[in-house]
Every structure is written in structure tokens, then in C-alpha cells.
Amino acid sequence: MEAKTKLYKLKLKWSYKRSGYINDKEVLEGLKPCSNMKSLTIVNYWGNGLPSWMSRSVYDSDHTFPLNNLVKLKLINCKECLNVPCLGQLCNLRVLEIDEMRKVNRIGSEFYLNGTNNDNDRTSSSQGEGDATKLFPALRRFTLVEMESLEEWADYGNQATIESERVVVFPCLEELIITGCPKLRSAPLHRQLCSLQVLQVSYCGEISTLGLGDGLSASSCLKELHIPACPNLRSIPTIEGLAVCLKELTVWDCPNLRSIPSIEGFSSLIELTIKDCERLPYLPSGLESCTSLERLNIHNCPNLRFIPQDLGDLCSLIFLSITSCQKLIRLPEEILGCLTSLKTLHIGGFSEQLQEFPGLTSLQHLHASLEYLELYGWKNFKSLPDQLQHLTALKFLEIWNFNGVEVLPEWLGNFSTLQRLQIWNCNCLMHMPSLVAMQQLSKLQRLEINKCPQLKENCTKESGPEWPKIAHIPNLRIEGRSPHSE
């Protein structure tokens, strides 16, 4: 393999289903590539350690080191490996993916720089100003995935060590993804992450704090911050340093999260998603100042009681979803009418103490813009909100959980542009609007009826009293089945 000087891309993949003697380590040791290699992928390797030719410390010069020109490295399902390799001195490495190293329980300083290296080795990895050592000097994308035993990812050293040795870690890193590490308690986000644009920490059940400190605040280039499925996460540190560039902020399935830091002045923020945060009592302060916000998604935050009055200032919003917030008792009446660019609205699933749907008084102001509406009711309602009848530009309408409604209103026939209608979980619903109203829906192409037992029975093909009202609709689905094909 070493003699194949024109081989630039190599993938070594073992069979996943094997038994008997495993000699992967000896095999991989003998497959040393030439130093021209640009891309290396190793899959299903079951040796307990990686080959010696992956260690920079055993080579005297960059010229003889076989991975010196490596740009992309993927280590996938190396499930018996006990340690990650020392890769900090790969001066051309731009993409690193470590996936399913299931027995690695710690990533320590040896990941950055081999402890046996002398000063000459250390200097060889530096690129740039003075005598500063840059570790992972060219790395742009790093993903750490499904490391089920990983408990600790340590820094290169403490801050004093980093400063005294003039060490810079990940100076060019743009994307960092840590996902599926259920035992990981913390991850170092170095102060030098000044190039970071995308950060995702997800499905890490033991992380209680992101440990971002000044590192994240200094990452003024960060455009996306995603924190899904971290059930022990209790706090997110201040992110005020991200106000200039952050475009997307996603936090979901963090049931112990008590607060989200202020986003005052986040003028570049385009998308904010907060879902499944059971203990979150309020939205982040400063939301009304995010004047570029186009998408706001709030779902299943059962302790959320209020929506800010100034939400109506978000005149760039085209998508708004506020659903399944069971303690929400107030939605300012004027805010929807101010959102004149809004095209999609998902709303409802609020406190069952409410006798009428909140916040819909000014809904008629959206008659020209709103195209997609999902409406979630609850058992108190005997009819759909009358304010909906003004939304004559609707193309898609979904109705959920109006368990007290027995008949859909006649004004539904005013929706002359409606293309799709979906009805879900309306247990008492028996009747569609009149035949005349249904025939006025001349553009209706698809009707779906799901978990509405009485309406389903009444819409039985040929024999049901409601069947003549819907028989002309081209794409008809009742409980997922098409009566037209039966």
C-alpha cells in the first residue's frame, strides 16, 4: 500500500458480522498508506488500538509521516479501540469524524499532542505567528458521534498551561457536532474557537452545563447553535457575544432547563426553536428586538404561562408556531394582526381553563398573507373560532383536537383557495359543512380525516350521509385509506 503513490483516497471496511479470531490490528498495521493520501476512512475495525503509522511521534520528519497530507479522516465503528489517536499535529486535516468508538471513556491531552514529543515535534505543528503551537491547525469540521462510554473530553491543558506554552487549539474550526454521547459530562470549548460557525450538542444525557464560558462569547462568528435532547441540562451560559452573527438557535427536549439567556439585540437571528422544555417558565428576554426573525417555534413547554406583548414587533416573521403549552393563559390580542408577513401559523393546545381561543381578535389582518394554518383546540370548544372565516387566502388548513365540535361551520366554504384540509382527533364531529359549501371549495384537492370516529362512519362510501359532500374530492383519505380505490 505504501508504494501506491497515486492513491489519494482509501476506504478500509471490515465485515460487520464476524466470528472467530480477529486479526484486524495486524492487518491494519500492514496497510500503511503513502504520504500522498488525502482521504482515509476506516469502518468496522475491531482492533483494540490503532496502528503505529497513525502516530506522528514515531516519525522523524513530516516527509516520512504517512498522514502528513491527510485532509479527511473518518473512524467509524472502531468499537474495540480504547483510545482515540493523537491527531493534533496533522497540519492539513480539515475534516475529522469519530463515530462509534464505544469503549473510549476519555479523550485527554494525548488527543492533541503526544506526550513523548520533544520541542522540535511541538514546533513542527505550528503555523503562523511567532512560536505559538497550533493544534489541529487546519481542522474545519469535527464530529463526535455515538461514543457511548465517553465520560470526559478534556482540554489540552489548563488555561495557565495553554498560555505559558503559547498553544492555540482548533484555530480554524467552523463546525463542531457532539451527538449521542450519553455519559459525557462536559466538553471543552476553547477560548480560541474564534472561527466556529456551527455548534451542536445533542443526545448527551449527563451534560448539565455546556461549560462554554468565555469560549462561546468569543466565538463571534457562530451562526448556528443547536442543543437537542440533553435532559440534564439546567442552564445555558450567557450568549451575548453572539448577537452579531447568530442566525439559528434551537433548544429542544431539555426538560430540566430553567432559563435561556437573553437574546437582546440579536439582529441577525432568523430562526428560534424551543420545544419540549418542561420546566421553562418564560421565553428568553429581548425576543422583541430580534427584528430579522423569520421563524419562531414554541412547542410543548407546559410551564410557559405568557407570551410577550411585544411579539408583534417581529414584522419579519413568516412562520409562527405556539402549540401544546398547557398552562398558557394569555396571548396578547393584537400581536397576530401586526405580523403582516406571516404565511404559516400553528396555534393552540393552551390551558383548558380558557373558554375561548386567545389572541385571534386581530386575525383578520392576515387575510392576504396567511396560507397555512394548524389550529389545536381542546374539549371546551363547541365550534371553531369565527375569526377564521376572514382568512380567505388559506391554502392548507389542519384542525386538531376540537372534541366538542359536532359540525364544521358553513363559512368554511368561503376558503376558495383552499387546497388541502386535514381533520384530526375530533371525537364528536359528525358533519361537514353543507353540500353547497363543500362545492364552493373548488380548489380543494386533498381531504384527510383521522381519528374522528363519528365522521368516519358518516363518510362511509355510498351509504354515509356525508359521503355526497366529499365524493368529488380527488385525493381523499379516511384513516389513511382512499375510499375511491375500494
Residue pairs with C-beta under 8 A, 6 or more apart in sequence:
1 7
1 10
1 30
1 31
1 32
1 33
1 34
2 32
2 33
2 34
2 66
3 34
4 33
4 34
5 34
5 36
6 36
7 33
7 34
7 36
7 37
8 36
8 37
8 38
8 39
9 37
9 38
9 39
10 33
10 37
10 39
10 40
10 41
11 40
11 41
11 42
11 43
12 28
12 31
12 40
12 41
12 42
12 43
12 45
13 41
13 42
13 43
13 44
14 24
14 43
14 44
14 45
14 46
15 44
16 44
16 77
18 46
22 46
22 47
24 45
24 46
24 47
25 47
25 48
25 49
25 51
28 42
28 45
28 47
28 50
28 51
29 51
29 52
29 53
31 51
32 51
32 53
32 66
33 40
33 53
33 66
33 67
34 66
35 63
35 64
35 65
35 66
35 67
35 68
35 69
36 69
37 66
37 67
37 69
37 70
38 69
38 70
38 71
38 72
39 70
39 71
39 72
39 73
40 67
40 70
40 72
40 73
40 74
41 72
41 73
41 74
41 76
42 74
42 75
42 76
42 78
43 74
43 76
43 77
44 76
44 77
44 78
45 75
45 77
45 78
45 81
46 78
46 79
46 80
47 78
47 80
47 81
48 80
48 81
48 82
48 103
49 81
49 82
49 83
50 75
50 78
50 81
50 85
52 58
53 66
53 67
54 67
54 85
54 86
55 85
55 86
55 114
56 65
56 67
56 86
56 89
56 90
56 114
56 117
56 121
57 86
57 114
57 116
57 117
57 121
59 65
62 68
62 91
62 124
67 73
67 90
67 93
68 90
68 91
68 92
69 92
70 90
70 92
70 93
71 92
71 93
71 94
71 95
72 93
72 94
72 95
72 96
73 87
73 90
73 93
73 95
73 96
73 97
74 95
74 96
74 97
74 99
75 81
75 85
75 97
75 98
75 99
75 101
76 97
76 99
76 100
77 99
77 100
78 100
78 101
79 100
79 101
79 102
79 103
80 103
81 101
81 103
81 104
82 103
82 104
83 104
83 110
84 98
84 101
84 104
84 107
84 111
85 111
86 110
86 111
86 112
86 113
86 114
87 93
87 96
87 111
87 136
88 111
88 112
88 113
88 125
88 135
88 136
88 156
88 169
89 113
89 114
89 117
89 121
89 124
89 125
89 135
90 136
90 138
91 125
91 127
91 137
91 138
92 138
93 136
93 138
93 139
94 138
94 139
94 140
94 141
95 139
95 140
95 141
96 136
96 139
96 141
96 142
96 143
97 142
97 143
97 145
98 143
98 144
98 145
98 147
99 143
99 145
99 146
100 145
100 146
100 147
101 147
101 150
102 146
102 147
102 148
102 149
103 149
104 147
104 149
104 150
105 149
105 150
105 151
105 152
105 183
106 150
106 151
106 152
106 153
106 154
107 150
107 152
107 153
107 154
108 152
108 154
109 115
109 154
109 155
109 156
109 157
112 135
112 136
112 156
112 169
113 122
113 125
113 133
113 135
113 156
114 121
122 133
123 131
123 133
125 133
125 134
125 135
125 137
126 132
126 133
126 134
126 137
127 134
127 137
128 134
128 137
128 171
130 166
131 166
132 166
132 167
132 168
133 165
133 166
133 167
133 168
134 167
134 168
134 169
134 171
135 156
135 167
135 168
135 169
135 170
136 142
136 169
136 170
136 171
136 173
137 171
137 172
138 172
139 170
139 172
139 173
140 172
140 173
140 174
140 175
141 173
141 174
141 175
142 170
142 173
142 175
142 176
142 177
143 175
143 176
143 177
143 178
143 179
144 150
144 153
144 177
144 178
144 179
144 181
145 177
145 179
145 180
146 179
146 180
146 181
147 180
147 181
147 184
148 180
148 181
148 182
148 183
149 183
150 181
150 183
150 184
151 183
151 184
151 185
151 206
152 184
152 185
152 186
153 184
153 186
153 187
153 188
154 188
155 162
155 169
155 188
155 190
156 162
156 167
156 169
156 190
157 165
157 167
159 191
161 167
162 169
162 190
168 192
169 190
169 192
170 190
170 192
170 193
170 195
171 192
171 194
171 195
172 195
173 193
173 195
173 196
174 195
174 196
174 197
174 198
174 221
175 196
175 197
175 198
175 199
176 189
176 193
176 196
176 198
176 199
176 200
177 198
177 199
177 200
177 202
178 184
178 187
178 200
178 201
178 202
178 204
179 200
179 201
179 202
179 203
179 204
180 202
180 203
180 204
181 203
181 204
182 203
182 204
182 205
182 206
183 205
183 206
184 204
184 206
184 207
185 206
185 207
185 208
186 207
186 209
186 210
186 211
187 201
187 207
187 210
187 211
188 211
188 215
189 199
189 210
189 211
189 212
189 213
189 215
189 216
189 219
190 215
191 213
191 214
191 215
191 218
192 215
193 215
193 216
193 218
193 219
194 218
194 219
194 220
194 221
195 219
195 221
196 219
196 221
196 222
197 221
197 222
197 223
197 224
197 245
198 222
198 223
198 224
198 226
199 216
199 219
199 222
199 224
199 225
199 226
200 224
200 225
200 226
200 227
200 228
201 207
201 210
201 226
201 227
201 230
202 226
202 227
202 228
202 229
202 230
203 228
203 229
203 230
204 229
204 230
205 229
205 230
205 231
205 232
206 232
207 230
207 232
207 233
208 232
208 233
208 234
208 235
209 233
209 234
209 235
209 237
210 216
210 227
210 233
210 236
210 237
212 236
212 237
213 237
216 222
216 237
216 239
216 241
216 242
217 237
217 238
217 239
217 240
217 241
217 242
218 241
219 241
219 242
220 241
220 242
220 244
220 245
221 245
222 242
222 245
222 246
223 245
223 246
223 247
223 248
223 268
224 246
224 247
224 248
224 249
224 250
225 239
225 242
225 246
225 248
225 249
225 250
226 248
226 250
227 233
227 236
227 250
227 251
227 252
227 254
228 250
228 251
228 252
228 253
228 254
229 252
229 253
229 254
230 253
230 254
231 253
231 254
231 255
231 256
232 256
233 254
233 256
233 257
234 256
234 257
234 258
235 257
235 258
235 259
236 251
236 257
236 259
236 260
236 261
237 261
238 261
238 262
239 246
239 261
239 263
240 261
240 262
240 264
240 265
242 266
243 263
243 264
243 265
243 266
243 267
243 268
244 267
244 268
245 268
246 266
246 268
246 269
247 268
247 269
247 270
247 271
248 269
248 270
248 271
248 272
249 263
249 269
249 271
249 272
249 273
250 271
250 272
250 273
251 257
251 260
251 273
251 274
251 275
251 277
252 273
252 274
252 275
252 276
252 277
252 299
253 275
253 276
253 277
254 276
254 277
255 276
255 277
255 278
255 279
256 278
256 279
257 277
257 279
257 280
258 279
258 280
258 281
259 280
259 282
259 284
260 274
260 280
260 283
260 284
261 284
262 284
262 285
262 286
263 269
263 272
263 284
263 285
263 286
263 287
263 289
263 290
264 285
264 286
264 289
265 286
265 289
266 286
266 289
266 290
267 289
267 290
267 291
267 292
268 292
269 290
269 292
269 293
270 292
270 293
270 294
270 295
271 293
271 294
271 295
271 296
271 297
272 287
272 290
272 293
272 295
272 296
272 297
273 295
273 297
274 280
274 283
274 297
274 298
274 299
274 301
275 297
275 298
275 299
275 300
275 301
276 299
276 300
276 301
277 300
277 301
278 300
278 301
278 302
278 303
279 303
280 301
280 303
280 304
281 303
281 304
281 305
282 304
282 305
282 306
283 298
283 304
283 307
283 308
287 293
287 308
287 310
287 311
287 314
288 308
288 310
288 311
288 313
288 314
289 313
290 314
291 313
291 314
291 315
291 316
292 316
293 314
293 316
293 317
294 316
294 317
294 318
294 319
295 317
295 318
295 319
296 314
296 317
296 319
296 320
296 321
296 322
297 319
297 321
298 304
298 321
298 322
298 323
298 325
299 321
299 322
299 323
299 324
299 325
300 323
300 324
300 325
301 324
301 325
302 324
302 325
302 326
302 327
303 327
304 325
304 327
304 328
305 327
305 328
305 329
305 330
306 328
306 329
306 330
307 322
307 328
307 330
307 331
307 332
307 335
307 359
308 332
309 332
309 335
311 332
311 335
312 332
312 334
312 335
312 336
312 337
312 338
312 339
313 338
314 339
315 338
315 339
315 340
315 341
316 341
317 339
317 341
317 342
318 341
318 342
318 343
318 344
319 342
319 343
319 344
320 339
320 342
320 344
320 345
320 346
320 347
321 344
321 345
321 346
321 347
321 374
322 328
322 331
322 346
322 347
323 346
323 347
323 348
323 349
323 374
323 376
324 349
324 376
325 349
325 350
326 349
326 350
326 351
326 352
327 351
328 350
328 351
328 358
329 350
329 351
329 353
329 354
329 358
330 358
331 350
331 358
331 359
332 359
333 358
333 359
333 360
333 361
333 362
334 361
334 362
335 359
335 362
336 342
336 345
336 359
336 360
336 362
336 363
336 365
336 366
337 361
337 362
337 363
337 364
337 365
337 366
338 362
338 365
339 366
340 365
340 366
340 369
341 369
342 366
342 369
342 370
343 369
343 370
343 371
343 372
344 370
344 371
344 372
344 373
345 366
345 370
345 372
345 373
345 374
346 373
346 374
346 376
347 359
347 373
347 374
347 375
347 376
348 357
348 374
348 375
348 376
348 377
348 378
348 400
348 401
349 376
349 378
349 400
349 401
350 358
350 378
352 378
352 379
352 380
354 378
354 380
355 380
356 385
357 377
357 381
357 385
357 387
360 385
360 387
360 388
361 387
363 387
363 388
363 390
363 391
364 387
364 390
364 391
366 391
367 390
367 391
367 392
367 393
368 393
369 393
370 391
370 393
370 394
371 393
371 394
371 395
371 396
372 394
372 395
372 396
373 388
373 391
373 394
373 396
373 397
373 398
374 398
374 400
375 384
375 385
375 388
375 397
375 398
375 399
375 400
375 402
376 400
376 401
377 384
377 399
377 400
377 401
377 402
377 403
377 404
377 405
378 401
378 402
378 403
379 403
379 404
380 404
381 402
381 404
381 405
382 404
382 405
382 406
383 405
383 409
384 399
384 402
384 405
384 408
384 409
386 409
386 411
388 411
389 409
389 411
389 412
389 414
391 415
392 414
392 415
392 416
392 417
393 417
394 415
394 417
394 418
395 417
395 418
395 419
395 420
396 418
396 419
396 420
397 415
397 418
397 420
397 421
397 422
398 421
398 422
398 423
398 424
399 421
399 422
399 423
399 424
399 426
400 424
400 425
400 426
401 424
401 425
401 426
402 426
402 429
403 425
403 426
403 427
403 428
404 428
405 426
405 428
405 429
406 428
406 429
406 430
406 431
407 429
407 430
407 431
407 432
407 433
408 429
408 431
408 432
408 433
409 433
410 433
410 434
410 437
411 437
412 433
412 437
412 441
413 433
413 434
413 436
413 437
413 438
413 439
413 440
413 441
414 440
415 441
416 440
416 441
416 442
416 443
417 443
418 441
418 443
418 444
419 443
419 444
419 445
419 446
420 444
420 445
420 446
420 447
420 448
421 441
421 444
421 446
421 447
421 448
422 447
422 448
422 450
423 429
423 447
423 448
423 449
423 450
423 452
423 455
424 450
424 451
424 452
425 450
425 451
425 452
426 451
426 452
426 455
427 451
427 452
427 453
427 454
428 454
429 452
429 454
429 455
430 454
430 455
430 458
430 466
431 455
431 458
431 466
432 438
432 455
432 459
432 466
432 469
432 470
433 469
434 469
435 468
435 469
438 444
438 469
438 470
439 472
444 473
445 473
445 474
445 475
446 473
446 474
446 475
446 476
446 477
447 470
447 473
447 475
447 476
447 477
448 477
448 478
449 455
449 456
449 459
449 477
449 478
449 479
450 477
450 478
450 479
450 480
451 479
455 466
456 478
456 479
457 464
458 464
458 465
458 466
458 467
459 466
459 467
459 470
459 478
459 483
460 467
461 467
461 471
461 483
461 486
470 476
475 482
476 482
476 483
476 484
